[in-house]
Every structure is written in C-alpha cells, then in structure tokens.
Amino acid sequence: MRTAYQYKLRPNKEQLATIEMWLELLRRQYNYRLGERFSWWSENSCPVNACPLVMPIPQLRDNPDYYSQKRDLVNTKDKFPDYKLIHSQVLQDCIKRVKLAFDRWFKADKNGHKLGKPRFKGIGRYRSFTYPQIKQNCMEGNKINLPKIGNIKLIKHRPLPDDFQVKTITISRKADGYYVTLSLEDRSVPALTTKVEPTLKNTLGIDMGLKEFLVTSEGESIPIPQYYRKSQQRLKILQKRLSRKKKGSKRWLKALLAVAKQHKKVADKRKDFHFKTANELLSKAEVIAHVDAERGVPEANLNIKGLAKTHLSKSINDAGWGQFLSILTVKAGNAGQKTIAVNPKNTSQNCSNCGEKVPKKLNIRTHSCPHCGIVIDRDLNAAINIKNRAAGHSVLKARGARRNTGATKREAHSIAPA
C-alpha cells in the first residue's frame, strides 16, 4: 500500500537560501538538457516526403537520452562547481523529468490525445525537487533531515503511520511557503481489490450540478459552497493594489504574493470540501455511480470541458467537479470500494419511474412525467437513473399490460425488481 503525507516546512534563512539556490540551478539544468534534446531532434528529423534526391549525409550526433545526460552530469559539475552543492540523486531526478516531458510529447495518453511540446522553465517556474532515496530515520520529532541541507523544522500536524517505509521525499514551493511530501509504502498491507458487484442495495447514484453540488439517489442534497465567488471582493481589492505597483519592483512582488496566497486559500478550502464530501458518500454505499465526465453529449450535466468554455465557466471551475471525481475514485479504491462512470445520455430526460423520455429544457428544474404522473426534482430523477444504469437495471416502461390492468402508479423512489 502506498500513501503520501505532507507537512509545512519552517526553514531558517540559510536553509531557505539553499533551497532557492537549488531550484534555480535545477531550472537551468532542466532547460539545458531539454535544449539538447530539441537540438538533436531538429537536426536529425526530416520528413519523408520532403527529402531531396541528392544531398550530403551529415554525421549523426548521439541521441542525448536519459543515461547519456546522467553521465554528462560529471562534466557539468567540473565546469560549474555550484552543482556540486546539490545532492547527486536530486540532479539525476531533474534529468528524469526532462525524459518524461520529452517522451510525453510523442506518446499519446490513455485517451489517445498527444500533449503539446514541452516548454522551457522561466524564472520561478521550477518549483520542486525530489530525493529518490532517503534514510528511514530522516524525521525525528518536529524536524526532518535532508541531505546537504540539514535539519529543517516542520509543522507535524499528524504522526507518520507505523511500519511504513519512506520511499521518496519532495520539497515543493507554494504561495505560502515550502512543503515536504513523504511518499510512504507498506508492502505488508495488501492492495484492496474492488470486486464489488453493483446492486440496487449497495449502489448510490449522484448527480452534480450548479444549483446543488450534488444530489444523491436517496434524495439528499449537498449545497455548493462557491468559495471563489465569496472571495471575489477580497481578490478584487488585492488585484487593484497589484495593478498600481510598478511591474518587477519589490512592492509588486509583495502584492503578487498576496494575490497568490488568496487563490491558494480558496483552492485549499475547495479541496477540503471535496475530501469531506467523498468520505461522507463512501460511508453510505459500497458503490458510487456518477456520469462519465469524458463523454461530451449535449444532455450531459457533467460535460466539464464543454461547459468550461461557456458563460458558466466561472461557476464550473469554482465547483471543481473533475477534482472531486478524482478524489472520490482514489479514496474508493483505497477503501476497497468502487466508483462507476455511466453514460450520461438522457439521464435527466428519461423518467426514473416508467422509463419514458420526457424532454425538457435546462431551466425546467422539475421532472413531471405525463405517462406515469410522477413529479420529482430534476436532479433527483437524474441521480436515480444513474444508479439504475450502474446497477444494470432498466426501469419498466409504463405500457401494455400494466396500463390495461389498471395497475396503480408507483411511488417516486420505487424501482422495478430485476
């Protein structure tokens, strides 16, 4: 089992200067190694349909791969002695980041999309470095011992779990200071399997929106907090102060830091809300069903990429649906539970009681079915449909013999037996 713990650092002036120096030197090394790869690629790449028939064959340069660039770090330390102050494995991790960034340029991700060309890091854009290996007793009390930096104080708000080994340590810079992230592993704890079969009893459907953050298939709703909307007045004041400063001056940097801290405060509140909401949902059901955010259909309530480009973009980003679904999926896997993404097509249009399609515009927030007579909230109707699709149950349509026999109408939350 693998997990991560993060603590805020309290370095002194000397340690702070060392960390900032390391980040700047690593930024330059990253840009240099990335430039080497770009140079080799531009000199040796040639489109097949554009090659002339007669041309001299140049002597090909060696491909600056991961291993050759690691070996060249010895020459870098001879020419630039400042790099001797950096831990050797931290430098090697910088080369690994270059390799990963360059490889992602040519390889497609799991969805078949290729990423853009990697960019050079500007001043202040290289924000973290990693120790791939570390001693197990690196943390003692409220201090952590980092090689070539020393013992740094930290805010130990929770103790490390027993029997977990520290695999890597990452120092990262954020708006309000520096943080250390410890990657922990305990191989004695088996990975929990998610072989839970969804049924109508152990499945909970959720429908997310902007009126309410989410509505469950049980009729419970969680209001949307709108942390960014509530902090807009404060951000407006800070942005106005920033605009009055001369760009690049010390006062401008101070005002810029104040804006960044306010944005981080909003992001931290939103993330905390997502974690608490995910824990509450997972305590109520073994399987959580939601719509597939990757499938963009006009009827989908959760077409994140599409809605983020409309006039609702501010509200969409403030809700943070994508981050919440990612947190929910990870926490469900760690707890041995499961999340299921279903096709969002017509989840809000189909009747959850009889299965008939009842077209309605987005401004109509009540589902009223003329076929079976049910009247419920639109989001609740969608949540029940999502639950049924995840469990593999289809609602019987109110046609044929049921109408001829004069069967009574089912209640709002009743589901036809499988």
C-alpha positions in Angstrom: 0.0 0.0 0.0 1.3 3.5 -0.9 0.3 6.8 0.6 1.6 10.3 1.0 1.9 12.7 3.9 2.6 16.4 3.5 4.0 18.9 6.1 4.8 22.6 6.0 8.4 23.5 6.5 9.8 26.2 8.7 13.4 26.7 7.3 15.8 29.3 8.6 17.4 32.0 6.4 20.4 29.8 5.4 18.2 26.8 4.6 15.8 28.9 2.7 18.7 30.4 0.6 20.0 26.9 -0.1 16.6 25.6 -1.3 16.1 28.6 -3.6 19.6 28.2 -5.0 19.0 24.6 -5.7 15.7 25.3 -7.5 17.4 28.0 -9.7 20.3 25.7 -10.6 17.9 22.8 -11.3 15.8 25.1 -13.5 18.9 26.0 -15.6 19.9 22.3 -15.8 16.4 21.3 -16.9 16.4 24.0 -19.7 19.8 23.0 -20.9 19.0 19.3 -21.1 15.7 20.0 -22.8 17.5 22.2 -25.3 20.0 19.4 -26.0 17.1 17.1 -26.9 15.4 19.8 -29.0 18.6 20.5 -30.9 19.2 16.8 -31.7 15.6 16.4 -32.8 15.6 19.4 -35.1 18.9 18.4 -36.7 18.1 14.8 -37.3 14.4 14.9 -38.1 13.4 15.0 -41.8 10.0 14.4 -43.3 10.0 11.5 -45.8 8.0 13.4 -48.5 10.4 16.4 -48.4 13.9 14.8 -48.7 15.8 15.9 -51.8 17.1 13.1 -54.1 20.7 14.2 -53.8 22.1 15.5 -50.6 25.2 15.0 -48.4 24.7 12.7 -45.5 25.7 14.5 -42.3 27.4 12.8 -39.4 24.6 12.0 -36.9 25.0 13.1 -33.4 24.5 10.8 -30.5 21.0 10.9 -29.2 21.0 12.7 -25.8 19.0 10.1 -23.9 18.4 9.7 -20.2 21.6 7.7 -19.5 23.9 9.8 -21.6 22.7 13.0 -19.9 23.1 11.5 -16.5 26.7 10.6 -17.3 27.3 14.1 -18.5 26.5 15.5 -15.1 30.1 14.8 -14.1 31.3 17.3 -16.8 28.6 19.8 -15.6 30.0 19.7 -12.0 33.5 20.3 -13.3 32.5 23.3 -15.4 30.1 24.7 -12.8 31.2 23.9 -9.3 27.9 25.2 -7.8 26.2 22.0 -8.9 28.5 20.0 -6.5 26.4 21.5 -3.7 23.3 19.7 -4.9 22.6 16.1 -3.9 23.6 13.8 -6.8 20.2 12.0 -6.8 18.3 15.2 -6.9 20.3 16.2 -10.1 19.5 12.8 -11.6 15.8 13.3 -10.9 16.0 16.5 -12.8 17.2 14.6 -15.9 14.4 12.1 -15.4 11.9 14.9 -15.5 13.3 16.0 -18.8 12.9 12.5 -20.2 9.3 12.2 -19.1 8.4 15.6 -20.5 10.1 14.8 -23.9 8.5 11.3 -24.1 5.0 12.7 -23.4 5.4 14.9 -26.5 5.5 11.8 -28.8 3.4 9.3 -26.9 -0.4 9.6 -26.5 -2.1 9.4 -23.2 -4.7 6.8 -22.1 -7.4 8.6 -24.1 -5.3 8.8 -27.3 -4.5 12.5 -27.0 -1.0 13.8 -27.6 0.3 16.5 -25.3 2.0 19.7 -26.5 5.7 20.4 -26.9 7.4 20.8 -23.6 8.4 24.4 -22.7 11.4 25.8 -21.0 11.0 26.9 -17.4 11.1 30.6 -16.7 12.4 32.2 -13.6 10.4 30.9 -10.6 8.7 28.1 -12.6 10.8 25.2 -11.3 9.0 24.7 -8.0 10.1 21.3 -6.6 12.9 18.8 -6.3 12.8 15.1 -5.2 15.1 12.8 -3.2 14.5 9.4 -4.9 16.1 7.7 -1.8 16.2 8.7 1.8 17.1 7.3 5.2 14.2 5.8 7.2 15.1 7.8 10.3 15.1 11.1 8.5 12.3 12.5 10.6 12.8 12.9 14.3 10.3 14.9 16.3 9.4 18.1 14.5 12.5 18.1 12.3 13.4 16.4 9.1 17.0 15.7 8.0 17.5 16.5 4.3 20.9 15.6 2.8 23.2 18.6 2.1 20.5 20.9 3.6 20.4 19.9 7.2 17.6 19.6 9.8 14.6 21.6 8.9 11.8 22.4 11.3 8.3 21.4 10.2 4.7 21.6 11.4 4.0 17.9 12.3 0.2 18.1 12.5 -0.1 14.2 12.4 2.4 11.4 13.1 3.7 9.1 10.5 1.9 5.7 10.4 3.8 2.7 11.9 5.5 0.1 9.7 5.5 2.4 6.7 8.8 3.0 4.9 9.7 6.4 3.4 10.4 5.9 -0.3 10.8 9.4 -1.7 10.8 13.0 -0.4 9.7 16.0 -2.4 10.3 19.6 -1.5 7.8 22.0 -3.2 7.3 25.7 -3.2 3.8 27.1 -2.9 2.4 30.6 -2.4 2.6 30.5 1.4 5.9 28.7 1.8 7.7 25.4 1.3 6.2 21.9 1.9 7.7 18.5 2.2 5.8 15.4 0.8 6.8 12.0 2.0 5.8 9.0 -0.1 5.2 6.0 2.2 4.9 2.3 1.4 3.9 -0.7 3.5 4.2 -3.9 1.5 2.7 -6.0 4.3 -0.7 -4.2 3.7 -2.3 -5.9 0.6 -3.8 -3.7 -2.0 -7.6 -3.8 -1.6 -9.5 -5.2 -4.6 -12.6 -3.6 -6.0 -14.6 -6.7 -6.9 -17.8 -5.3 -5.5 -20.7 -6.0 -7.8 -23.1 -3.1 -8.1 -26.7 -3.8 -7.0 -29.6 -1.6 -6.2 -29.0 -2.0 -2.5 -25.2 -1.2 -2.3 -25.2 1.5 -5.1 -25.6 5.2 -4.6 -26.2 7.4 -7.6 -25.1 11.1 -7.6 -25.9 13.9 -10.0 -23.8 17.0 -9.8 -24.9 20.5 -10.8 -24.6 24.2 -10.2 -27.8 24.6 -8.2 -26.7 22.0 -5.7 -23.2 20.5 -5.7 -24.7 17.0 -5.8 -28.0 15.2 -5.3 -28.0 11.6 -4.3 -30.5 8.9 -5.4 -31.7 8.8 -1.9 -32.9 12.4 -2.1 -30.2 14.0 -0.1 -28.5 17.2 -1.4 -25.2 18.9 -0.6 -25.2 22.7 -1.3 -22.4 24.2 -3.4 -20.1 26.3 -1.3 -18.9 28.7 -4.0 -15.6 29.6 -2.3 -14.3 31.6 -5.3 -17.5 33.6 -5.5 -17.3 34.5 -1.9 -13.7 35.6 -2.1 -14.1 37.8 -5.3 -14.4 41.0 -3.3 -11.1 40.3 -1.5 -9.4 39.3 -4.7 -10.7 42.5 -6.4 -9.0 44.6 -3.7 -5.7 42.7 -4.0 -5.7 42.8 -7.8 -6.3 46.6 -7.7 -3.3 47.0 -5.3 -1.2 44.9 -7.7 -2.2 46.9 -10.7 -0.9 50.1 -9.1 2.6 48.8 -8.5 5.4 49.0 -10.9 5.9 45.6 -12.5 9.1 43.9 -11.3 9.5 46.1 -8.2 9.7 44.7 -4.6 6.2 46.1 -3.8 4.8 44.5 -7.0 6.3 41.1 -5.9 4.8 41.6 -2.5 1.3 42.4 -3.9 1.6 39.5 -6.3 2.3 37.1 -3.5 -0.8 38.4 -1.6 -2.9 37.5 -4.7 -1.4 34.1 -4.9 -2.0 33.4 -1.2 -5.6 34.3 -1.6 -6.0 32.0 -4.6 -4.3 29.2 -2.6 -6.7 29.7 0.3 -9.7 29.3 -2.0 -8.2 26.1 -3.5 -7.4 24.6 -0.1 -11.0 25.2 1.1 -12.4 23.6 -2.1 -10.1 20.6 -1.8 -11.0 20.1 1.9 -14.7 20.2 1.0 -14.1 17.6 -1.7 -12.4 15.2 0.7 -15.0 15.5 3.3 -17.8 15.1 0.8 -16.1 12.0 -0.6 -15.7 10.5 2.8 -19.4 11.1 3.6 -20.6 9.4 0.3 -18.3 6.4 0.8 -19.7 5.8 4.3 -23.2 5.4 2.9 -22.6 2.9 0.0 -20.1 0.5 -1.4 -20.5 1.7 -5.0 -20.8 5.3 -6.1 -22.2 5.9 -9.6 -21.7 9.1 -11.5 -21.9 10.3 -15.1 -18.8 9.9 -17.3 -17.2 13.3 -17.5 -15.1 12.4 -20.6 -18.2 11.8 -22.7 -19.4 15.1 -24.1 -23.1 14.9 -25.1 -25.5 17.8 -25.2 -27.7 16.3 -22.5 -24.8 15.7 -20.1 -24.9 17.7 -16.9 -21.2 17.0 -16.4 -19.6 17.8 -19.8 -16.8 19.6 -17.9 -14.7 20.6 -20.9 -17.6 21.8 -22.9 -19.3 23.8 -20.1 -16.0 25.3 -19.0 -15.9 27.2 -22.4 -19.3 28.8 -21.9 -20.6 31.7 -19.8 -20.8 29.2 -16.9 -17.0 28.7 -16.8 -16.5 30.6 -13.5 -19.2 28.5 -11.8 -17.9 25.3 -13.3 -14.3 25.9 -12.2 -15.5 27.0 -8.8 -17.3 23.7 -8.2 -14.3 21.7 -9.2 -16.2 18.6 -10.4 -13.1 17.0 -12.0 -11.0 17.2 -8.8 -13.9 15.8 -6.8 -14.4 12.8 -9.0 -10.6 12.1 -9.0 -10.5 12.3 -5.1 -13.7 10.1 -4.9 -12.2 7.4 -7.2 -8.8 7.3 -5.3 -10.4 7.1 -1.9 -12.9 4.4 -3.0 -10.0 2.3 -4.4 -8.1 2.7 -1.1 -11.1 1.6 0.9 -11.9 -1.4 -1.3 -15.0 0.3 -2.8 -15.8 1.2 -6.3 -16.9 4.2 -8.5 -18.7 3.6 -11.8 -19.0 6.2 -14.6 -22.1 5.7 -16.7 -23.2 7.1 -20.0 -24.9 10.5 -19.2 -27.1 10.5 -22.3 -30.8 11.3 -21.3 -30.2 10.8 -17.6 -32.2 13.9 -16.9 -34.7 13.4 -19.7 -35.8 9.8 -19.1 -38.3 9.2 -16.3 -36.8 7.2 -13.4 -40.2 5.7 -12.7 -41.5 4.5 -16.0 -38.5 4.9 -18.4 -40.3 7.2 -20.9 -38.4 10.1 -22.3 -39.7 13.5 -21.1 -37.9 16.3 -23.0 -37.3 19.5 -21.0 -35.0 22.5 -21.2 -32.3 23.2 -18.7 -34.3 26.0 -16.9 -37.0 23.5 -16.0 -35.9 22.1 -12.7 -38.8 19.7 -12.0 -39.4 16.4 -13.7 -43.1 15.9 -14.4 -43.9 12.7 -16.3 -47.2 12.8 -18.2 -47.1 9.0 -18.6 -46.9 7.8 -15.0 -47.8 11.1 -13.2 -44.6 11.3 -11.1 -43.4 14.7 -10.1 -39.9 15.0 -8.5 -36.9 17.2 -8.7 -35.0 17.1 -12.0 -31.6 16.3 -10.3 -33.1 13.6 -8.1 -34.6 12.0 -11.2 -31.2 12.0 -12.9 -29.5 10.5 -9.8 -31.9 7.6 -9.8 -31.3 7.0 -13.5 -27.6 7.0 -12.9 -28.0 4.5 -10.1 -30.1 2.2 -12.3 -27.6 2.3 -15.1 -24.7 1.4 -12.8 -26.6 -1.5 -11.3 -27.6 -2.7 -14.7 -31.3 -2.4 -14.1 -33.7 -0.8 -16.6 -37.0 0.7 -15.4 -40.0 -1.0 -17.0 -41.9 1.3 -19.3 -45.5 2.1 -18.4 -47.0 0.4 -21.5 -49.0 -2.6 -22.4 -50.5 -4.9 -19.8 -49.7 -2.6 -16.9 -51.9 0.1 -18.3 -54.6 -2.3 -19.4 -54.8 -3.9 -16.0 -55.1 -0.5 -14.3 -52.1 -1.0 -12.1 -51.5 1.7 -9.6 -48.8 4.2 -10.3 -45.5 3.6 -8.5 -44.2 6.0 -5.9 -41.3 8.4 -6.6 -38.4 6.2 -5.4 -39.7 2.7 -6.1 -37.7 0.7 -8.6 -38.9 -2.3 -10.6 -37.4 -5.6 -9.5 -34.8 -7.2 -11.7 
